[in-house]
Amino acid sequence: HITAISGNPARNVAFYTDVLGLRLVKKTVNFDDPGTYHLYYGDGQGSPGSILTFFPWAGAKPGQRGAGEASGTSFAIPPAAVSFWLDRLAARHVPHEMPVQRFGETIITFRDPDGMTLELVAQATGAASLDWSNGDIPEQHAIRGFAGITLWSPLPDVTGAVLSVMGYAEGATEGQTTRWTTGQGGLASTIDVRDASGVTRHHSGAGTVHHVAFRAADDAAQAAMVSALKLRGLQVTEQVDRNYFRSVYFREPGGTLFEIATDDPGFAVDEPLQTLGKKLMLPDWLEPRREAIEAALPSLTHGG
């Protein structure tokens, strides 16, 4: 998954569910700051490789692009959907650019209400159904999940070496950007590393990515990845239980915060799949504070 920072939470929900047609699969709070939502969007099943999450802080100052940033969060769409999305973005007055070609793929760059850079990538692979509809996006045009993300690294070779430990192999280079891939094709199989040497360091804020998470099937797979990273001299945190997955964190030398999250137990661990995202879900240790937490959280509907 990819986790980012936004401003107004109601505006965030409206954009990602209404405009982009993603499912709000989990409505909970930032476990480290329970006065703030943690919102998860994805496909109908909440599948790994489809989840974009946000910490929304109303009034948050905008972030600033630069070195050490993960930017250009890319969603995969079917190739035949390019015209549909150009029309939709224009009709919804979403700032966007005309399609360009990169690594042989057609890409539409656009921005969410907080200025976060997003991309729609036409991919023949990763054609699995979103298994979800917001009611006005035809299934054949719907976002499928992630295509990938771009890391702005002042140390691109070192960042690439870390990605190799994570199972990625170096691929083609276009201009200042090198593509790293799992070699498996399909959704969320690529990471682009842009050479940002000499670029001013980015500042975190609304419209920026907080961290990028990689999948581990279970605790054993996660532990193996941690061991490999430590052999490279990287400092990795102890495991943290995030209720829907168990995580470890480390900052790669280029500056991006990485997470390794287990696939299990998944988003249906505390509510039925059919009603994901309908109710505010809290971990057991926060449940006694539910009344106060709900009273402090802002509405997620405009005018509500």
C-alpha positions in Angstrom: 0.0 0.0 0.0 0.9 3.7 -0.2 0.1 6.1 2.6 -0.2 9.9 2.1 -1.1 13.1 3.9 -4.1 15.1 2.9 -6.1 18.2 4.1 -9.9 18.2 4.5 -11.0 14.6 5.1 -14.5 15.0 3.6 -12.9 16.4 0.4 -10.5 13.5 0.3 -13.3 11.0 0.6 -15.4 12.7 -2.1 -12.4 12.7 -4.6 -11.2 9.2 -4.2 -14.6 7.5 -4.0 -16.7 9.7 -6.3 -14.2 11.0 -8.8 -11.8 8.0 -9.0 -14.4 5.4 -8.0 -12.3 3.6 -5.4 -13.9 1.8 -2.4 -13.5 3.2 1.1 -12.5 -0.1 2.5 -11.5 0.9 6.1 -12.4 3.9 8.2 -10.3 4.0 11.3 -7.9 6.4 13.1 -4.2 7.0 13.1 -3.2 4.6 16.0 -0.5 7.0 17.0 -2.8 10.0 16.8 -6.4 8.9 17.5 -7.8 12.3 16.9 -7.0 11.9 13.2 -8.6 9.5 10.7 -6.8 6.8 8.8 -8.7 6.2 5.6 -8.0 3.3 3.3 -9.1 3.1 -0.4 -8.8 0.2 -2.7 -10.7 -2.4 -4.8 -13.8 -4.2 -3.7 -11.8 -6.8 -1.7 -9.3 -4.4 -0.2 -6.6 -6.4 -2.1 -2.9 -5.8 -1.5 -1.6 -3.8 -4.4 -4.7 -1.6 -4.5 -4.6 0.2 -1.2 -4.0 4.0 -1.0 -4.4 5.3 2.6 -4.5 8.8 4.0 -3.8 10.7 7.2 -6.1 13.7 6.7 -5.4 16.8 8.8 -7.8 19.7 8.1 -5.8 22.8 7.5 -2.6 20.9 6.9 0.0 23.0 5.1 1.0 21.8 1.6 4.1 19.8 1.3 6.9 20.6 -1.1 8.2 18.4 -3.9 11.9 17.4 -3.8 14.6 14.8 -3.2 13.7 12.0 -0.9 10.0 12.1 -2.0 7.8 9.3 -3.3 5.6 10.9 -5.9 3.6 10.1 -9.0 1.4 7.4 -7.4 0.2 5.5 -10.5 -3.1 3.6 -11.0 -3.5 1.0 -13.7 -6.4 1.4 -16.1 -7.2 -0.6 -19.2 -5.8 0.8 -22.4 -9.2 1.4 -23.9 -10.1 3.6 -20.9 -7.8 6.5 -21.7 -10.4 8.6 -23.5 -13.0 7.9 -20.8 -10.7 9.2 -18.1 -9.6 12.3 -20.0 -13.3 13.2 -20.4 -14.0 12.4 -16.8 -11.2 14.5 -15.4 -12.1 17.4 -17.6 -15.8 17.2 -16.7 -14.9 17.1 -13.0 -12.5 20.0 -13.4 -9.5 17.9 -12.1 -6.2 19.5 -13.1 -4.5 17.1 -15.5 -2.1 16.9 -18.4 -2.5 15.4 -21.8 -1.3 11.8 -22.2 2.4 11.1 -22.7 4.5 8.0 -23.3 6.8 6.6 -20.7 8.4 3.1 -20.8 6.1 2.3 -23.6 2.9 3.1 -21.6 0.4 5.9 -22.0 0.2 8.0 -18.9 -2.2 10.7 -17.8 -0.8 12.9 -14.9 -3.3 14.7 -12.7 -3.6 16.1 -9.2 -6.0 15.5 -6.3 -7.5 18.5 -4.3 -4.4 18.7 -2.2 -2.0 18.9 -5.2 -0.8 15.3 -4.8 0.6 14.0 -8.1 -1.2 11.0 -9.4 -1.0 9.0 -12.7 -3.3 6.8 -14.7 -1.3 4.2 -16.6 -2.7 2.3 -19.5 -1.7 -1.3 -18.9 -2.8 -4.4 -20.8 -1.6 -6.5 -17.8 -3.3 -6.3 -14.4 -6.7 -6.5 -16.0 -8.4 -8.0 -13.0 -11.7 -6.5 -12.1 -11.9 -3.8 -9.5 -14.9 -5.7 -8.1 -16.4 -2.5 -7.1 -18.5 0.3 -8.7 -19.4 3.7 -7.4 -22.3 3.7 -9.8 -21.1 5.9 -12.7 -17.8 4.4 -13.8 -18.3 1.4 -16.2 -16.5 -1.7 -15.0 -14.5 -1.8 -18.2 -13.0 1.6 -17.5 -12.4 1.3 -13.8 -9.1 1.7 -12.0 -7.6 -1.8 -11.4 -5.1 -1.1 -8.6 -1.6 0.4 -8.5 0.8 0.4 -11.4 3.6 1.7 -9.3 5.2 4.9 -7.9 8.2 7.1 -8.5 10.9 7.7 -5.9 12.9 11.0 -6.2 16.2 9.8 -4.9 19.4 11.9 -4.5 21.2 8.5 -4.4 19.5 6.5 -7.1 22.1 3.8 -7.3 21.8 3.2 -3.5 18.1 3.3 -3.6 18.2 0.8 -6.4 20.4 -1.5 -4.4 17.8 -1.5 -1.6 15.0 -2.3 -4.1 17.1 -5.3 -5.3 17.0 -6.6 -1.7 13.2 -6.2 -1.9 13.0 -8.4 -4.9 13.2 -5.8 -7.8 15.5 -6.0 -10.8 16.9 -3.0 -12.7 15.2 -2.4 -16.0 15.2 0.3 -18.7 16.2 3.9 -18.2 14.6 6.9 -19.8 16.1 10.3 -19.1 16.6 10.7 -15.4 14.4 7.7 -14.5 15.2 4.0 -14.1 12.5 1.4 -13.9 12.8 -1.4 -11.3 10.4 -4.3 -11.7 9.5 -7.6 -9.9 9.5 -9.3 -13.3 6.1 -10.7 -12.6 4.1 -8.2 -14.5 0.6 -7.1 -13.4 -0.4 -4.7 -10.7 2.0 -2.9 -8.5 5.0 -4.5 -10.1 7.2 -1.5 -10.9 9.0 1.3 -9.1 10.6 4.1 -11.0 13.6 5.8 -9.4 14.3 9.3 -10.6 17.7 10.8 -10.2 17.2 13.8 -7.9 20.8 14.5 -7.1 21.2 18.2 -6.5 17.5 18.7 -6.0 16.3 20.5 -2.8 15.0 18.1 -0.2 11.2 17.7 -0.1 9.0 18.8 2.9 6.2 16.6 4.2 2.7 18.1 4.2 -0.7 17.8 2.5 -0.4 16.3 -0.9 2.7 14.2 -0.2 3.3 10.5 0.3 4.2 9.6 3.9 5.5 6.1 3.2 5.5 3.2 0.7 4.7 -0.3 1.9 5.8 -3.6 0.4 4.0 -6.9 0.8 5.2 -9.8 2.9 3.0 -12.9 2.8 3.4 -13.6 6.6 5.7 -13.0 9.5 8.3 -15.4 8.3 8.6 -13.7 4.9 8.8 -10.3 6.6 11.6 -11.6 8.9 13.6 -12.8 6.0 13.3 -9.4 4.3 14.4 -7.7 7.5 17.4 -10.0 7.8 18.5 -9.2 4.3 18.1 -5.4 4.9 20.1 -5.6 8.1 22.9 -7.3 6.2 23.0 -4.1 4.1 23.4 -2.1 7.3 19.9 -0.7 7.3 18.1 0.0 10.6 14.7 -1.6 10.8 12.1 -1.1 13.5 10.6 -3.8 15.6 7.3 -5.2 14.3 4.2 -3.1 15.1 0.7 -4.5 15.0 -1.6 -2.3 12.8 -4.6 -4.5 13.3 -5.0 -5.3 9.6 -1.3 -6.2 9.0 1.9 -6.3 11.0 4.6 -3.8 10.0 8.2 -2.9 10.2 9.7 0.4 9.0 13.0 1.7 7.7 14.2 4.7 5.7 16.1 3.9 2.6 19.3 6.0 2.0 17.6 8.1 -0.6 15.2 9.4 2.0 11.9 7.5 1.4 10.2 5.8 4.4 9.5 2.2 3.5 7.3 -0.3 5.3 7.0 -4.0 5.0 3.5 -5.2 5.9 2.1 -8.7 6.1 -0.9 -9.7 4.0 -2.6 -11.2 7.0 -5.0 -10.8 8.7 -6.6 -8.4 6.2 -9.4 -5.8 6.3 -12.3 -8.3 7.0 -10.8 -9.2 10.4 -13.1 -6.8 12.3 -16.1 -6.2 9.9 -17.8 -8.1 7.0 -16.4 -7.7 3.6 -19.8 -6.6 2.3 -19.9 -3.5 4.6 -16.2 -2.5 4.7 -15.7 1.2 5.4 -19.2 1.9 6.6 -18.4 2.1 10.4 -15.5 3.7 12.3 -13.4 0.7 13.3 -11.1 1.0 16.3 -8.6 -1.4 17.8 -9.5 -3.1 21.0 -7.3 -0.8 23.1 -9.0 2.3 21.7 -12.6 1.0 21.9 -13.1 2.3 25.5 -12.5 5.8 24.1 -14.9 5.5 21.2 -17.4 8.1 22.3 -14.7 10.8 22.8 -12.9 9.8 19.6 -16.0 10.0 17.5 -17.0 13.3 19.0 -13.6 14.8 18.1 -13.4 13.6 14.5 -14.8 15.8 11.7 -17.6 14.7 9.4 -16.6 12.8 6.2 -19.5 14.2 4.2 -19.6 17.7 2.8 -21.9 19.9 4.8 -22.2 17.1 7.4 
